[in-house]
Amino acid sequence: MNMMDEKLEEITPSKEYVLKVIDRCDSCNSQAYVLVKLVTGELMFCGHHYNKNEKSIAKFAYEIIDERDKLIENKLIGSSN
């Protein structure tokens, strides 16, 4: 790692994620990246199923925790190896 990478790490805040690897999409059992909180409970979705149903989900959800940026972050980490 060079000096510039170290400086970027220092100023880039690390985001704390709510969803873990063991959390699964309620539609297909893939890793969940979106947590939708409803009045009656919670649903978890992979990126694909959230994208597919985003408009209808937004009508009923009171909170949406979207961690799809993990996909980009993981891709960037993999590209440096």
N, C-alpha and C positions, 0 to 999 in steps of 0.2 A: 504494500500500500504506500502510495507516495504522500507527500505533504498536503497536496490539494485535497485528496480523499479524506485525510484526517480532519481537515478544517471543515469540509462539508458534513462529516459525521457529527462534529461538535455543534454546528448550527442547525442541523436538521432534527426537529423534535421527533422522537420515536412515538408512534401512535400505539395506544393500547387497544387491542382488539378484544371484542366480547366473545365472538364465535371461535371455537376451537376446531381442531382437525376432526375430532370425534362427532361434532355436530353435523347432522345429515339432512339433506333436502327431503321434505315431506312428499315430494312428487316422485323422485327417482333414486333416492338414497346416495346421491353424490355429495361431496363436501358442500356444506351450506355456507354461503357468503352473505346472505341477507336474512335478517330477523325481522319479522313483521309482527307487531304487537296489536292485537285486536281486543275488543271489550271482553270477548269470551275466551281468550287464550292467545297463544303464539303459534306462528307458522314459520318454518325455515325453508329457504329456497336456495338452490344453486343459481349461478348467474343466468344460465339459459332459461330456467323456468320463471325466474323473476322478470326477466326481459319479456318473456312471452305473455305474462299476466299483469304487468306493471300498472296499466291503466285501471283495471278492475280492482286490483289490490288497494290502490291509493284511495279509492272511494270509502273503504271500510276501516283502514288502518288508522290508529291514532299515533303510532310511532313506527318508523322504519329505520332500522340500523343496517346501513349498506356498507359492507366491507369488501366490495368487489375490487377495490384498489389493491387488495392483497394479490390478486392475479397479476397485476402489472408489476408490483414489487417483486414477486417471485420470479417473474420472467427476467427482470433486470438483474437479479442476483445470479440466476442461471447463466446469463450471457457474459458475465465477468469471469467465469471459470474456464 
